[in-house]
Amino acid sequence: MSTLDNKVSLEPNRVPLGRRISEILAEKGGAFSIRAFADRIGMNRETLRIMVNGARRIAPSDLEIIAEGLGLSVERIKQTDTVRKEHQLHALLQGKTQTKMMLIQASEIADELLHLSIGATERGFGLNNVGRVQYLQQKYEEAHQTWLHAHELAKNIYEQYSDSHLLHLVTANLMLTYIIRKDFSNIEGMLEVADSVFAEQPRAIGLVHYTRMKMFEARGNLELAKKHAYLSLEHYQLAFDQEQTGIALVNCAHFEYVLKRYQEAAKLLPQAIGLLQHYKYYRIFAVNEYAKTLIKLRAHETANKMVEEHLESSKEYPDLYGKLLIAYSFSKDDPKYAHSVTNNTTFSLEVRFLACKYLMRYYSSIDDADSLMKYYKMGRMFSEIDSDFFD
């Protein structure tokens, strides 16, 4: 049985105009201090200071003077020149699926936006988006380094402006790459910062507990991992986040399952399936976990109905479809569904290996040595993987 991963965070951002100008001045260095810049553009220093602090409206005429002094267009300062590209990037990354060509296009747009960025907040969001594309391209080390850079900017923004929005997004993404890299030695400090900065944000604390869940799972401490799975669930419920609550229920069920508390897992998974009705991949994932749990409880008829109800819709996700076919063979005690998985190259080697594992068990139970050896040899071809359908 498996846990579900949290999602990578991507959001556009705008900051107040005065802060935007302040960030651009700061990035340009000492020659662009408030005093020096006010003298350069012929503006009263105190007037400029009040405007960039947000205490006075910046009139269009003043903005034109400031833009000329910075050597930028008004559109660049207001970030209106990048809106179309940002919408294109958002559409590419938020779609149900991303093809290789879509990700190449997204990478080009994200790199272009990062190149255009000026000021800490725009650059931080630009880095977050570049990391998002790298993550989807499975360039996890590159994404991790990109997000570390963004995290430094986000921490400075939080310290200077008490704005935690970018810090929340980048921290969430970094937790995912730390988990993928199984690098838990450097993550505790980040989790402690998140505990304090996001104490009043249940969705963020839900992610912190999810990360600790994965950390303790990797260390083999399943009871502590389960504790944090339930704490993650509790906080996502407080945030009224239906999707993440459904995912958290699946994760809690996972630890009940691996700790052989099948009845408890069986109580949680129908709740998850109900919450995930509009999130097709996660719903099918939860259905597969529920089918395996029902088989452990010898509730084969219920498992059959569950699989039959979702087989057609699962075809969109080949590996989940293959796993449901294996579960169907288990619950019906009929090897033909698992046979169809071993012979179908649309399924991953891992799923085809799992089908061989089931078939070895089945033919061993009926003393068919020839078939047992056949699927043992086939499984050896598929398996660089140390896995099992019920693990």
Backbone torsions as a table, in degrees:
resi	resn	phi	psi	omega
1	MET	NA	152.0	-171.6
2	SER	-129.7	157.3	170.7
3	THR	-91.0	162.3	175.6
4	LEU	-99.7	145.7	179.1
5	ASP	-85.8	149.3	171.3
6	ASN	-74.4	167.8	-175.4
7	LYS	-93.6	154.1	172.9
8	VAL	-76.7	143.3	-174.7
9	SER	-99.5	133.0	177.9
10	LEU	-141.1	123.1	176.6
11	GLU	-147.6	143.1	172.2
12	PRO	-74.4	165.0	-179.4
13	ASN	-152.1	146.9	170.0
14	ARG	-134.4	149.2	177.8
15	VAL	-120.6	162.2	177.2
16	PRO	-54.9	147.4	-173.4
17	LEU	-59.7	-41.1	179.2
18	GLY	-61.0	-43.7	178.0
19	ARG	-65.2	-37.8	178.6
20	ARG	-58.5	-46.9	179.4
21	ILE	-65.1	-41.9	178.8
22	SER	-58.7	-43.2	179.9
23	GLU	-65.4	-39.2	179.4
24	ILE	-65.9	-43.3	177.7
25	LEU	-60.4	-44.9	-179.0
26	ALA	-61.7	-39.0	-178.5
27	GLU	-68.9	-29.3	-178.4
28	LYS	-78.4	-13.9	172.0
29	GLY	99.0	-172.8	-171.6
30	GLY	-60.3	-30.0	179.7
31	ALA	-67.3	-11.1	179.9
32	PHE	-116.8	34.7	171.5
33	SER	-64.2	163.7	179.6
34	ILE	-54.5	-45.8	-177.6
35	ARG	-63.5	-51.1	-176.5
36	ALA	-64.5	-40.5	-176.8
37	PHE	-71.1	-39.1	177.8
38	ALA	-60.6	-42.9	178.3
39	ASP	-63.1	-39.9	-176.9
40	ARG	-63.9	-39.2	-175.8
41	ILE	-98.9	2.9	176.5
42	GLY	71.3	35.9	-179.8
43	MET	-115.2	146.7	176.7
44	ASN	-59.4	130.9	-175.7
45	ARG	-59.7	-44.3	-177.7
46	GLU	-66.9	-36.7	177.1
47	THR	-61.7	-45.8	179.5
48	LEU	-63.7	-42.4	-179.2
49	ARG	-61.3	-43.9	-179.4
50	ILE	-64.9	-38.4	-179.5
51	MET	-66.1	-46.5	-177.1
52	VAL	-72.3	-21.7	175.4
53	ASN	-80.7	-4.8	176.3
54	GLY	85.8	7.7	-177.5
55	ALA	-89.3	-7.3	179.7
56	ARG	-141.3	138.0	178.1
57	ARG	-63.3	140.6	177.0
58	ILE	-94.5	110.8	-178.8
59	ALA	-69.5	152.8	178.7
60	PRO	-53.8	-38.8	-179.9
61	SER	-65.9	-40.0	177.4
62	ASP	-66.0	-39.0	-179.2
63	LEU	-64.4	-37.6	178.3
64	GLU	-64.2	-39.9	178.2
65	ILE	-64.5	-45.1	179.9
66	ILE	-63.0	-43.5	-179.4
67	ALA	-61.4	-43.6	179.3
68	GLU	-63.0	-41.0	178.9
69	GLY	-64.9	-31.1	178.8
70	LEU	-85.2	-10.0	-176.9
71	GLY	72.3	28.4	-178.9
72	LEU	-125.2	159.3	173.6
73	SER	-80.2	157.7	174.4
74	VAL	-59.6	-38.2	-179.9
75	GLU	-63.1	-36.8	179.7
76	ARG	-68.7	-40.8	178.5
77	ILE	-64.8	-42.6	-178.5
78	LYS	-82.7	-5.0	178.6
79	GLN	63.4	21.7	177.2
80	THR	-76.6	-17.7	-178.5
81	ASP	-76.0	-11.7	-176.9
82	THR	-111.8	2.4	-174.7
83	VAL	-59.0	-46.0	-176.9
84	ARG	-62.4	-44.2	179.5
85	LYS	-64.8	-38.9	178.9
86	GLU	-63.7	-40.2	177.9
87	HIS	-65.4	-39.6	177.4
88	GLN	-61.8	-45.3	-179.7
89	LEU	-63.0	-44.4	-179.8
90	HIS	-59.8	-43.6	-179.7
91	ALA	-63.2	-39.9	-179.1
92	LEU	-67.4	-38.0	-173.6
93	LEU	-88.8	-21.4	-177.2
94	GLN	-98.0	2.1	178.2
95	GLY	-68.3	163.8	-178.5
96	LYS	-61.2	-39.4	178.4
97	THR	-134.1	155.5	176.1
98	GLN	-127.4	119.0	176.6
99	THR	-79.9	168.8	178.3
100	LYS	-58.7	-42.8	-179.7
101	MET	-66.9	-36.8	177.4
102	MET	-62.7	-40.1	-179.2
103	LEU	-72.1	-32.9	174.5
104	ILE	-63.4	-44.4	177.7
105	GLN	-63.5	-42.7	178.9
106	ALA	-62.3	-39.6	179.4
107	SER	-62.9	-42.1	179.3
108	GLU	-63.4	-43.0	-179.6
109	ILE	-67.5	-44.9	-179.3
110	ALA	-61.9	-41.7	178.5
111	ASP	-64.7	-40.3	179.0
112	GLU	-63.3	-44.4	179.6
113	LEU	-65.1	-38.5	177.7
114	LEU	-65.3	-40.9	179.0
115	HIS	-62.0	-36.0	-179.7
116	LEU	-78.2	-19.8	-170.7
117	SER	-64.0	145.3	176.4
118	ILE	-146.4	136.8	-174.6
119	GLY	93.7	148.8	-171.0
120	ALA	-61.2	-42.7	-175.7
121	THR	-68.8	-47.9	-179.9
122	GLU	-62.9	-40.9	179.4
123	ARG	-66.5	-39.3	179.0
124	GLY	-62.1	-43.6	177.6
125	PHE	-68.5	-33.7	176.2
126	GLY	-63.0	-43.3	177.2
127	LEU	-65.0	-40.0	178.3
128	ASN	-58.8	-40.8	-179.3
129	ASN	-72.2	-38.1	174.8
130	VAL	-61.1	-43.6	177.4
131	GLY	-62.2	-36.9	178.0
132	ARG	-59.7	-45.8	179.2
133	VAL	-64.4	-45.4	179.1
134	GLN	-58.7	-39.8	179.1
135	TYR	-62.3	-46.4	-179.5
136	LEU	-67.2	-25.6	174.8
137	GLN	-83.2	4.1	-179.8
138	GLN	63.4	27.3	172.7
139	LYS	-93.4	69.9	-167.6
140	TYR	-66.9	-37.0	179.9
141	GLU	-67.5	-41.7	177.4
142	GLU	-63.6	-43.2	178.7
143	ALA	-61.0	-41.8	-179.2
144	HIS	-60.9	-46.7	-179.1
145	GLN	-66.3	-38.7	177.5
146	THR	-62.0	-44.4	-178.9
147	TRP	-71.1	-30.0	174.0
148	LEU	-61.9	-42.0	177.2
149	HIS	-62.6	-45.8	178.6
150	ALA	-62.7	-35.0	-178.1
151	HIS	-65.0	-37.7	177.5
152	GLU	-62.7	-44.0	176.7
153	LEU	-63.1	-42.2	-177.7
154	ALA	-64.0	-39.5	177.7
155	LYS	-63.1	-42.4	179.5
156	ASN	-64.8	-39.5	178.1
157	ILE	-63.2	-42.3	179.1
158	TYR	-63.5	-44.1	-178.3
159	GLU	-65.9	-35.4	-175.9
160	GLN	-85.8	-37.6	-172.1
161	TYR	-119.0	-0.6	-175.7
162	SER	56.3	31.6	179.1
163	ASP	-104.9	110.2	-174.8
164	SER	-98.9	5.0	-173.0
165	HIS	-61.0	-54.2	179.8
166	LEU	-64.2	-39.1	179.6
167	LEU	-60.3	-40.0	178.2
168	HIS	-61.6	-49.4	-176.9
169	LEU	-62.6	-47.6	-175.5
170	VAL	-70.5	-38.9	176.8
171	THR	-59.9	-43.1	178.4
172	ALA	-59.1	-43.9	-179.0
173	ASN	-69.4	-40.7	178.9
174	LEU	-62.5	-36.3	178.4
175	MET	-59.5	-36.4	179.3
176	LEU	-66.4	-43.0	-179.0
177	THR	-73.6	-33.0	173.0
178	TYR	-59.5	-41.4	-179.9
179	ILE	-65.6	-46.1	180.0
180	ILE	-60.8	-40.7	-179.8
181	ARG	-77.9	-7.3	-175.0
182	LYS	53.3	38.2	-179.0
183	ASP	-102.6	83.7	-177.2
184	PHE	-96.4	-4.7	-178.4
185	SER	-71.4	-28.5	-175.6
186	ASN	-105.6	2.9	-171.6
187	ILE	-92.6	-21.8	-172.7
188	GLU	-62.0	-38.8	177.8
189	GLY	-60.7	-41.4	178.0
190	MET	-64.6	-38.8	179.6
191	LEU	-66.4	-37.7	178.7
192	GLU	-65.6	-40.7	176.0
193	VAL	-62.2	-44.4	179.9
194	ALA	-61.9	-39.3	178.3
195	ASP	-56.4	-40.7	-176.5
196	SER	-83.4	-43.7	-176.0
197	VAL	-68.8	-38.5	-172.9
198	PHE	-107.1	23.4	-174.9
199	ALA	-55.3	-31.3	-178.1
200	GLU	-98.0	11.7	-178.6
201	GLN	-117.9	93.7	-173.2
202	PRO	-59.1	-33.2	179.4
203	ARG	-64.4	-41.1	179.7
204	ALA	-67.8	-41.2	179.4
205	ILE	-68.7	-30.8	173.4
206	GLY	-58.6	-40.7	178.3
207	LEU	-68.5	-37.3	177.3
208	VAL	-59.6	-45.7	179.4
209	HIS	-68.2	-34.8	174.9
210	TYR	-59.3	-43.3	-179.4
211	THR	-65.2	-42.3	177.3
212	ARG	-65.1	-35.4	175.4
213	MET	-56.6	-49.4	-179.1
214	LYS	-65.5	-35.6	-179.9
215	MET	-64.5	-48.3	-179.4
216	PHE	-70.1	-31.6	175.6
217	GLU	-63.0	-44.6	179.7
218	ALA	-63.0	-29.7	179.3
219	ARG	-85.6	-2.9	177.3
220	GLY	84.9	6.6	179.1
221	ASN	-93.3	84.2	-171.9
222	LEU	-70.8	-31.2	179.1
223	GLU	-66.5	-44.4	177.5
224	LEU	-67.6	-37.0	176.7
225	ALA	-60.5	-43.1	178.9
226	LYS	-63.1	-41.0	179.0
227	LYS	-56.8	-45.4	-178.5
228	HIS	-74.4	-26.4	173.3
229	ALA	-61.8	-43.6	179.7
230	TYR	-70.4	-36.2	176.4
231	LEU	-65.8	-38.3	175.4
232	SER	-61.0	-45.7	177.6
233	LEU	-57.5	-46.0	-177.8
234	GLU	-58.3	-42.2	-177.2
235	HIS	-75.2	-36.0	175.9
236	TYR	-66.3	-32.6	174.8
237	GLN	-65.8	-40.1	177.6
238	LEU	-63.8	-30.0	179.7
239	ALA	-83.2	-3.3	-176.9
240	PHE	53.9	39.1	179.6
241	ASP	-97.5	99.5	-173.2
242	GLN	-62.8	-44.6	-177.3
243	GLU	-64.0	-50.7	-177.9
244	GLN	-68.7	-30.7	175.4
245	THR	-64.1	-43.0	176.9
246	GLY	-61.0	-44.0	178.1
247	ILE	-62.6	-42.8	-179.6
248	ALA	-63.6	-36.4	176.1
249	LEU	-62.3	-40.7	176.7
250	VAL	-62.0	-41.3	-179.5
251	ASN	-66.4	-40.1	175.6
252	CYS	-62.1	-42.9	179.0
253	ALA	-62.2	-35.7	178.3
254	HIS	-57.3	-46.8	-177.3
255	PHE	-73.3	-33.3	172.9
256	GLU	-61.4	-40.3	-178.6
257	TYR	-65.3	-51.7	-176.0
258	VAL	-68.3	-21.3	174.3
259	LEU	-90.8	11.9	174.1
260	LYS	65.7	26.9	175.1
261	ARG	-100.7	68.9	-170.7
262	TYR	-65.3	-34.5	178.8
263	GLN	-62.4	-41.0	179.4
264	GLU	-65.6	-43.0	177.9
265	ALA	-60.5	-39.9	-178.5
266	ALA	-67.1	-23.6	176.3
267	LYS	-77.2	-33.4	-173.9
268	LEU	-80.7	-38.5	-170.3
269	LEU	-66.7	-38.6	175.1
270	PRO	-61.1	-34.4	175.9
271	GLN	-62.6	-43.6	179.8
272	ALA	-62.1	-45.4	-179.6
273	ILE	-59.6	-40.8	178.5
274	GLY	-62.4	-43.1	-179.0
275	LEU	-72.0	-25.2	-174.5
276	LEU	-98.4	18.4	-177.8
277	GLN	-55.7	-34.9	-176.7
278	HIS	-97.5	9.3	179.6
279	TYR	-124.7	85.3	-161.5
280	LYS	-58.0	-48.3	-177.7
281	TYR	-59.8	-48.8	-177.8
282	TYR	-64.2	-35.9	179.0
283	ARG	-63.8	-46.2	179.9
284	ILE	-64.3	-38.6	176.6
285	PHE	-58.3	-47.1	-179.4
286	ALA	-65.0	-37.0	177.6
287	VAL	-61.5	-42.9	178.7
288	ASN	-62.0	-42.3	178.7
289	GLU	-64.7	-38.4	-179.9
290	TYR	-67.5	-41.0	178.9
291	ALA	-60.2	-43.5	179.1
292	LYS	-63.9	-39.3	179.2
293	THR	-65.5	-42.7	178.2
294	LEU	-62.1	-37.4	177.8
295	ILE	-64.3	-41.2	176.5
296	LYS	-60.0	-34.2	180.0
297	LEU	-86.8	4.1	-179.5
298	ARG	61.6	26.1	175.9
299	ALA	-91.9	65.3	-169.4
300	HIS	-67.3	-38.0	-179.5
301	GLU	-63.9	-42.7	178.2
302	THR	-65.0	-40.2	177.5
303	ALA	-62.0	-42.9	178.8
304	ASN	-57.9	-47.5	-178.7
305	LYS	-62.7	-41.1	180.0
306	MET	-62.0	-45.7	-179.8
307	VAL	-65.7	-47.0	-177.9
308	GLU	-59.3	-36.2	-178.2
309	GLU	-67.5	-26.8	-172.1
310	HIS	-117.6	-1.3	-176.8
311	LEU	-58.5	-48.4	-175.4
312	GLU	-61.8	-46.5	-177.6
313	SER	-70.3	-19.8	-179.0
314	SER	-78.7	-11.5	-175.7
315	LYS	-62.9	-20.6	177.7
316	GLU	-66.1	-21.2	-178.2
317	TYR	-122.7	89.2	-168.5
318	PRO	-51.4	-43.6	-176.6
319	ASP	-68.8	-37.5	175.7
320	LEU	-67.2	-38.1	176.3
321	TYR	-60.7	-45.0	178.7
322	GLY	-61.9	-40.5	179.7
323	LYS	-67.6	-35.6	176.4
324	LEU	-66.4	-36.4	176.4
325	LEU	-63.9	-39.4	177.4
326	ILE	-64.8	-43.2	177.6
327	ALA	-60.4	-37.6	179.3
328	TYR	-63.7	-41.0	175.5
329	SER	-61.4	-43.2	177.6
330	PHE	-58.3	-52.4	-171.3
331	SER	-71.7	-29.9	179.7
332	LYS	-94.7	-6.5	-176.4
333	ASP	54.1	47.3	-177.1
334	ASP	-136.7	115.1	-172.4
335	PRO	-74.9	-8.5	-170.4
336	LYS	-64.4	-30.6	-179.4
337	TYR	-71.2	-39.9	175.4
338	ALA	-67.6	-36.3	175.3
339	HIS	-54.7	-43.9	-176.9
340	SER	-63.9	-26.0	178.9
341	VAL	-75.5	-42.9	-176.7
342	THR	-62.7	-29.2	-174.4
343	ASN	-96.5	4.7	-173.2
344	ASN	-111.6	113.3	-175.6
345	THR	-76.0	-4.9	175.3
346	THR	-73.9	-17.1	176.8
347	PHE	-87.5	150.1	178.3
348	SER	-67.5	160.9	177.2
349	LEU	-59.7	-34.9	-179.8
350	GLU	-62.1	-45.7	-178.5
351	VAL	-68.8	-38.5	178.1
352	ARG	-65.5	-34.9	175.6
353	PHE	-63.9	-42.0	178.4
354	LEU	-61.7	-38.1	177.0
355	ALA	-63.0	-40.6	176.8
356	CYS	-62.7	-39.9	178.7
357	LYS	-60.1	-44.7	177.5
358	TYR	-61.9	-45.2	-176.2
359	LEU	-66.0	-34.7	174.6
360	MET	-61.9	-43.6	179.1
361	ARG	-63.6	-43.0	-177.9
362	TYR	-63.6	-49.6	-176.0
363	TYR	-71.9	-26.0	172.6
364	SER	-65.5	-38.0	-177.4
365	SER	-68.5	-22.4	179.4
366	ILE	-110.1	13.3	176.0
367	ASP	58.6	39.6	175.4
368	ASP	-100.1	88.2	-172.7
369	ALA	-65.6	-37.0	-178.2
370	ASP	-64.3	-47.0	179.3
371	SER	-67.2	-37.7	177.0
372	LEU	-57.7	-46.8	-179.4
373	MET	-66.6	-37.1	179.1
374	LYS	-58.2	-48.0	-176.2
375	TYR	-80.1	-21.6	171.4
376	TYR	-64.4	-47.1	-179.6
377	LYS	-66.0	-41.0	178.3
378	MET	-63.6	-42.5	178.5
379	GLY	-61.8	-36.8	177.5
380	ARG	-61.3	-35.5	178.8
381	MET	-67.9	-37.0	-176.2
382	PHE	-80.8	-22.1	-160.0
383	SER	-106.7	96.5	156.7
384	GLU	-93.0	5.2	-167.4
385	ILE	-107.7	129.7	173.6
386	ASP	-96.3	91.0	-171.6
387	SER	-145.6	168.0	175.6
388	ASP	-152.5	146.7	-176.9
389	PHE	-55.9	-38.0	-175.0
390	PHE	-96.2	8.6	177.0
391	ASP	-84.6	NA	NA
